[in-house]
Amino acid sequence: MTLPVNGYAAHAFHEQLPKGKASGNLKVSDSAIEFVSGEYSVRMPLRGLQLNMGGARQRLVFLSHPDFADWSIYTSDQRLLKHPALQMQTSVQQQVKRSQRVRHLNWAVLILVLSLLVLAPVMLVMQWGAVTASVAEQVPAEWEEQLGESTFAQYRAEHPLLESKDSQEALHLLTDPLISAIESDRYQYKLFIVNNSELNAFALPGGYIVINSGLILAADNASEVLGVLAHELAHVNEQHGIRNVISTAGSLVLVQAVLGDASGLLAIIANSAPLFINQGYSRAFETEADTEGLKLLQRAQVDPKGLIQFFEKLLAKEQEQRVLLGEDEDIQELAESALGFLSSHPATQDRIDRLSEQIDIHDGPYLNLDEEFEALQRIVKAFVSE
């Protein structure tokens, strides 16, 4: 090994040095190290020499000795550690190894922190659904119900509702078997029929469900209406509306909510009432509502093929209108708005195929609710004709 001819460039601190510090040369003999800077020098025995690594990235070698407590020497030349005289000192080598372990640990921590800084946003995006679901659970059911109530109050002030005693009884006779199959008791569901020709329904937080008269009149049987209703109930039970709002909140608000302080989150939700009516959902939320809706239909012994049949009916009508109206995009857009359920719940052939795959191959037995459906349909027809 080639050693420095003139020793190692080093620096020292001592009160006798000019301004308390000086640059100089460090030499190593078989028994001592010696720092020389002009007329100033210090010679420290190797026996008892104390060595530590420090500075940025642990690149500096600091030397001291109990017999020369006022002196501190350091060098950035780590070749010093490989000097044969230092290699022969067991205590010095133990200090070197300990310092190296500390250095390696610091590097490992730095790499871990940098990795987390890079990966955390990626992991957060990948697990965003789980994050919003966890935060949504912090929202009290009472808050959801109050929010749904206030939003619905704004809606009913501008839309004619079918609220006669006969209509409510007919509606409950049709829908009670489905709602009774819901496993959670978090919400008290409130169903309403509005005079609206669009083939649509929508859900509000807290269990408010609004069904358009156009949907009921366009359906051919009970399972089609209940299929759509099951889908909307799934949106409520999975808190999709609340989670939509949560996804727009800042990261600080989300962290506070996870830690138990949901005040900031609740303030954001309280100001988001207008967004809940006919809101759109992500493809992931729609898929989840389809899957959970089908499970609900099967538990209630309602034919789950009704939801698929209704989607197929909507798609067929949409295609028919496209053909009749030609290629004018503005007219096409107006026509599609009449099929409201497709606007807020886009259905594709892939989606229908996926729903079909999830249905049990064994049919029934299913409840026959056509009598209840026809009774409700007659009342809705009379309501619309008025």
Secondary structure, DSSP 8 states (H G I E B T S, - for coil): ----TT-EEEEEE-TTSGGGEEEEEEEE-SSEEEEEETTEEEEEESTT-EEEEESGGG-EEEEE-GGGTT-EEEES-GGGGG-HHHHT-HHHHHHHHHHHHHHHHHHHHHHHHHHHHHHHHHHHHHTHHHHHHHHHTTS-HHHHHHHHHHHHHHHHTTS-EE--HHHHHHHHHHHHHHHHT----S---EEEEE---SS-EEEETTTEEEEEHHHHHH-SSHHHHHHHHHHHHHHHHTTHHHHHHHTTS-HHHHHHHHTT--HHHHHHHHTTGGGGTT----HHHHHHHHHHHHHHHHHTT--THHHHHHHHHHHHHHHHHHHHHTT-HHHHHHHHHHSHHHHHS---HHHHHHHHHHS-SS-------HHHHHHHHHHHHHHHH-
